[in-house]
Amino acid sequence: MKVRITTEPRERQIDGIQLDNLIPGTVKEVSASLGTWLVAQGYAELEMRNTPADTRDAFKDEFSNLYGHDPDRRRQD
């Protein structure tokens, strides 16, 4: 689950997970349970935008579906 940190958590850790690296403005990939807790506490919001790698993979799948091959696969001569 991707979340954008909006406020620095008051807690330093929760369930053994350090929260020190959660800096406002950063996007983090976290577990569903931690992400839900961060959003519920008002420390984060869901991040719905794709990163460049996510976008590339999405188009790769679409290209493969349309043309029946993987554009990243090397030709074998």
Number of C-alpha atoms within 10 A of each C-alpha: 14 18 24 22 23 18 16 17 19 9 9 13 11 10 6 7 9 11 14 12 11 19 16 14 13 12 17 18 12 13 12 12 9 16 22 17 14 21 16 11 12 14 20 26 19 16 14 10 9 11 8 9 8 11 11 12 11 12 11 16 14 13 14 13 11 9 9 10 12 13 12 8 7 7 6 4 3
